[in-house]
Amino acid sequence: MAFIFFGHTNNFFFTFIGDSFLRICAVIASIGLFFLVYWVLPNRKIPALAVLPTAIVMGVLWEIAKYLYIMALPHLDFRSIYGPFEVSVGLIMWAFISGLLLLAGAYVSATRHALREARKADIAREDAVN
């Protein structure tokens, strides 16, 4: 990217473009990871379009939660409570929050898919009766 700016990369515009690009890539990577987890890991075949909306929402929520956690971390003051284990506790807390988000998305995705299948079955049953 320095070639595009002719070597002048120490300015506000370059920093803004670089940071924005990296944040967009992080959101896309998060969405991709959530999509793969919700699509590949279930025990039965699930259509990709059934999990894509949930993966998009959870990927964006995970990125927002990441920045909120980074902003809240100084106020949590793990050092005064846990001493030298503050980093470990902070990482475990983030893993817990991430796990909650992952499971919440899986629940939403499964519920949406089950409701869609039940609706299709009801429509098929009504068509068979008529």
QUICOR-V771973 format. One record per residue. N is the residue number from 0. RES is the residue in three letters. PSI is psi in degrees with one decimal (999 if undefined). Layout:
n res psi
N RES PSI
N RES PSI
This chain:
n res psi
0 MET -22.2
1 ALA -28.9
2 PHE -38.8
3 ILE -35.3
4 PHE 12.0
5 PHE 37.7
6 GLY -5.2
7 HIS 80.6
8 THR 3.1
9 ASN 62.7
10 ASN 171.6
11 PHE -42.2
12 PHE -45.9
13 PHE -43.0
14 THR -42.9
15 PHE -46.5
16 ILE -45.0
17 GLY -46.3
18 ASP -42.1
19 SER -42.7
20 PHE -44.0
21 LEU -37.5
22 ARG -39.6
23 ILE -41.3
24 CYS -37.3
25 ALA -40.5
26 VAL -42.8
27 ILE -41.5
28 ALA -40.1
29 SER -44.5
30 ILE -42.8
31 GLY -41.6
32 LEU -44.1
33 PHE -39.8
34 PHE -46.3
35 LEU -40.3
36 VAL -43.6
37 TYR -21.4
38 TRP -39.0
39 VAL -38.9
40 LEU -26.1
41 PRO 155.2
42 ASN -8.2
43 ARG 168.7
44 LYS 125.3
45 ILE 133.2
46 PRO 144.5
47 ALA -36.6
48 LEU -17.3
49 ALA -30.0
50 VAL -13.9
51 LEU -46.7
52 PRO -40.4
53 THR -39.7
54 ALA -39.4
55 ILE -47.7
56 VAL -45.3
57 MET -34.0
58 GLY -43.7
59 VAL -43.2
60 LEU -37.3
61 TRP -39.9
62 GLU -41.7
63 ILE -43.9
64 ALA -35.0
65 LYS -46.3
66 TYR -35.9
67 LEU -39.1
68 TYR -39.4
69 ILE -39.2
70 MET -32.1
71 ALA -17.8
72 LEU -43.0
73 PRO -28.9
74 HIS -19.5
75 LEU -27.6
76 ASP 58.0
77 PHE -24.5
78 ARG -41.3
79 SER -25.4
80 ILE -47.3
81 TYR -6.3
82 GLY -125.8
83 PRO -8.7
84 PHE 15.5
85 GLU -37.1
86 VAL -43.8
87 SER -44.3
88 VAL -39.4
89 GLY -42.4
90 LEU -39.2
91 ILE -38.5
92 MET -42.9
93 TRP -38.6
94 ALA -38.3
95 PHE -46.0
96 ILE -42.9
97 SER -40.6
98 GLY -39.9
99 LEU -43.3
100 LEU -41.3
101 LEU -46.7
102 LEU -35.6
103 ALA -42.6
104 GLY -39.4
105 ALA -41.0
106 TYR -45.4
107 VAL -43.6
108 SER -45.0
109 ALA -40.5
110 THR -44.1
111 ARG -43.3
112 HIS -42.3
113 ALA -41.6
114 LEU -38.8
115 ARG -42.3
116 GLU -40.5
117 ALA -39.0
118 ARG -41.9
119 LYS -40.0
120 ALA -39.3
121 ASP -41.7
122 ILE -41.7
123 ALA -39.4
124 ARG -41.2
125 GLU -38.6
126 ASP -34.9
127 ALA -35.2
128 VAL -39.6
129 ASN 999
